[in-house]
Amino acid sequence: MADYGGWKPYVPVAERRKQAEQLVAKAIKAGKTLSPIAPYRGAIAKTFWGKAWCDNLEHYSDYASRLPRGRTYVRNGSVIDLQITTGRIRAQVMGSSLYEIEIDVTACPEKQWRALSVECASSVDSMVELLQGKLSAAVMGRICKPGSGLFPAPKEIKLGCNCLDWAAMCKHVAAVLYGVGARLDQQPELLFTLRGVDPGDLVSSTGANLSGAGAGPASGKVLDNVDLGDVFGIDIDTEPFADAPPARRKRTRKEAAPQTARTPGSTASKSSATAKLTPKDNVAAPDMKSSPAAPKKPKPETQAGASKTRRSAASQKPAARVSASPKPPKRRG
């Protein structure tokens, strides 16, 4: 085995990627949760927040000579785990072996953050607009301003890796820092988490109330019906309104029901028939008996039966008529 002065032999990219996939599968099988940066080509970051993070790192001369070595690592999927919490970044990078990286980031000073919030709050209307990076050029310039903006300066970042490289920023650390830029493309709110600030402080108070949440008046300032009645000296009905009856359609003459002629002895109406009479009333009670029922119509006969009945009636002799009137009395002479 060749001697590399204590350094481990170089591992090709394909071999590193294979080892990284095996380690990820093993960790998942053991119940661990990993958050890797998937391999990709092209630009490391594509959104406002991701690009601004990478530009801020490249702006400082302290990092300029070490960062390019990390681009290859982050693009080929060597960062198998990246966790961002308040003030800390923890990661695992697959090189010639597996390396552990810890990066501490100082929280944004309160005075600096308060000044930034006051200057930007009048221009940011919503949280969605803020996280999507849809900001004016003035706000973007203020947030990204070196030294007084939201992004950390080199003096606010403490780097750590367990590899043998004596440099403060090795290629593994550089890969992790670029990985943060790629992660902010998907989760821009993690930048505010890392810096220990609330993104809501940058949102305008006017814009925050546009949703209408909690827009109703305070309960103590609302007069109920009882209070209004005492003030104006009136009675206010608090019962709910009954549903209005459906409107009746006007009937035409043809549709109007025919009125029945009143006959003596018949009931005038249901109301008069059911009316109760007191002892004081001297009016005789109307006859409550109903009128006699109409005679039933004979059933229609067939044509043969009708002709037979007519022939039998014609053959019979007419009966002698009996005078119903009495004989006149004899006249006396």
Secondary structure, DSSP 4 states (H G I P E B T S, - for coil): ----TTPPPP--HHHHHHHHHHHHHHHHHTT----------S-S--SHHHHHHHHHHHHSHHHHTTTHHHHHHHHTT-EEEEEEETTEEEEEEESSSEEEEEEEEPPPPHHHHHHHHHHHTTT---HHHHHTT---HHHHHHHT-TTTSSSPPGGGEE--B-SS--SSS-HHHHHHHHHHHHHHHH-THHHHHHHT--GGGGS-HHHHTTT-TT-SPPGGG---HHHHHHHHT-----SPPPPPPPPPPPP-TTTSPPPPPP-TTS---HHHHS----TT--SPPPP-SPPPPPPPPPPPPPHHHHHHHHHHHHHSPPPPPPP-SPPPPPPP-
